[in-house]
Amino acid sequence: MPSVVIVGAQWGDEGKGKIIDYLAGKAEVVVRAQGGNNAGHTVIVDDKKYAFHLLPSGVLYNDKQNIIANGVVFDPEGFLKEIDILEAQGIDTSNVMIDERVHVIFPYHKKIDALEEEARGEDKIGTTKKGIGPCYMDKIERSGIRLGELLDKEHFKTRLFAQVTRKNKLIEKFYESEGFDPQEMYDNYCGYIDRLKNYIKDTTVIVHDALTSGKKVLFEGAQGTLLDIDLGTYPYVTSSHPTSGGFCVGAGVGPNAMGEIIGVVKAYTTRVGSGPFPTELHDETGDNIRVKGNEFGTTTGRPRRCGWFDGVMVKYTSRINGLTSISLMLMDVLSGFDKIKMCVGYEYKGEVLQHFPADLKVLGECTPVYKEIDGWHEDISNVETYEALPQNAKNYIKAIEEYLQVPVKIISVGPKRNQTIIREEIL
């Protein structure tokens, strides 16, 4: 089964979109298996920028099957807006399929998301307010509405009116806000389903048939491992499993379908939203990284928190994902620094920790232990081979490989497709 799994091995925003786009050129099927349109990938092709929030990045290739699998929560309005934007740019989206099992996001999910975040006050999680968490809550509560149900409009009406009645009680009585008109919502979603019905399939069959017939399948991740609902920095996490194991459930395949598992990591570390961040830089260096790396969210536009590469964190995410290789992103951003630091341990109450702690109180009190490496000043954005990189850049890559015990097979030196160094072919 020739498959590749791409996971973010930090807190998300690692540059997965570029690597997914690059490898999608070699794949035949591209599968998105979790999350919703709270995530974002930016892909640059021939100086043209494409922003993806829900669609698989392989949609830029006309000959690929692009699947939104069962583990995704699906916003019809957001999806159709994304489709309209791409088609206006000349992109054919007829090769997209959506699993009939995806849970549907409704306006009440978005409103509850926003109201709950506001109610948290200073303890805000940093949600994008796209309704992702409340939709997953309904899924787990077993009251959610799946996309396939919208095809039977009478059945859908019964289900939706019951849900709106319940959610209005919550919104009006608990949050003291205005509820929704179920008929208006029903009419809007009937309009959506009329446009969506040709996209809806049982994608578990399509993915299975692709794998067993020897097709090249690419599983793309949204967010990052440290945002996993179980294994991430809880509660500052997302509501799904952006890990290699999560893709099995989210795409309806067994773990033996997972081939190469690539962890996408930045050459430094970033984070959006609240929560502890041991290597965060609150100085000019952090500001320089943010500006040089254009560290602002694709979906939200929020400035990202920036810091040095956290090896302890990536060693943890490597272990729980079973990473077979690393794709090291934004190496060009580190050009110009005399010294580059890499975290190789956490000091906590006089002890040096080698493992990423589950307790956020402990993590928040950790001080990074750094290994310092000589930097480089050469512009590497046009370098095409590993051998042509400055020696100090190669030394930095080697230090990461030795610490993680995982090979760096891909190196990105810029946002464009051709600014990618491949040390070992994948797919």
C-alpha positions, 0 to 999 in steps of 0.5 A: 500500500503506497501511502504517505501520511503528513502530520504537523509535528508542532502546534500547527502552521508548520508549512504542511500545505506546501509539502502536501501540494508538492507530494500531491503532484506524485499522488493519485488520491489526497485525503483530508481526515480530520478538523474543519475550516478552522485550519489553513494551508497556504500554497504558492504556485507560480507567484499565485497564492491559494488559501485552503481551509477545508479543501484538500490541497491536491485540488490544484491538480486536475488528475487527483481525487480529493477526499474530505473524509468522515473524520472532518466536520463540514461547514457547507457555506465555507466549503462553497465559498472556497469552491467559488473562489477557486473556480473563479481562479480557473481551478476545476473542483469536480475532482472533490468528494465528501464523505456522507458521514461528515458531521455538519456545522450549523450557525448555532455551532458557531454562535455557541463557540463564540459565546463560550469563548467570551464566557471564559474571560481571561481563560480563553482557549483561542478558538477560531469561533468556526463552530468546530468544537461544538460540532464535535461535541454534538458528534460525541453526544450522538445528536449531530447531523451528518451530511448524508442526512441532508439528502432526505429533506423531510428527514433533515427537517425533522432532525434540524428543527429538533436541534434548533429548538434545543440549541435555542434554549441553551443560547437564550436561557444560559447565554442570554442571547438571541436564538435562530429561526429553524425554517430560515436555517432549513431553507439555507441548508437545502440550497447548500445541499442542492449544490453539494449532492454530486460531491457526496460519496462513501469515501471509505470505499474509494480510499480502500479501493485506491490502497488495495489497487496500489494507487499512491494515497496521500493523507494530509493533516490539519493543525498539529500534533500538540493540538490533539485532543488527547495528546496535545497541550490540553485544554489549549487544543483542537477537538480532533486527532491531528495525529497519524493514528487519528487519520486511520479513524478519520479516513476509515482505514486500518493502521497497516495502510500507513506507509511513510509518516512525515512530520512537518516541522519548522526550523524554529517553533511557533504557536497561536493562542494561549498556553505555555511555550517554553522556547518563546522569544519575547525579544527582537529575535522573536520579532525578526523571526515573525516578520521574516517568516510571515508568521500570521495565521492563514485562517485568522490573520493572528500574529503567531508566537515565535521561539527557537526549535524545541527538540523535546517537543518534536521528540515527543511528537515523533514518538506518538506519530511513529515518524519515519522522516522529517520535512524541515520548513522555513530554513531560509528564515534563520539565515542571518543569525550569528547563533541559533539555539535548539532546545534539548531539555527542560529545567524544572525545579533543579532537574533536567527533563528529557520528556515532554510533560503532560501537566501544563502547570509543569510545562509552564514552569520549565526553562529550556536547556539550549544547544547553541549552533553557529548560524549562517548569513548566506541567502539559501532561498535559491539553493537546490541541493543539500550539498550546496547549503552552507556548512553551518546550515547542514550542521544545524540539520545534522544536530536535529537529526541526531537529537530526534533520531529521525532523518530529515528527507525534505528541506524547504528554503522558501514558500514556492514549489521549486524552493524544496530540497529533496534528499530522498524521494517519497511516493 
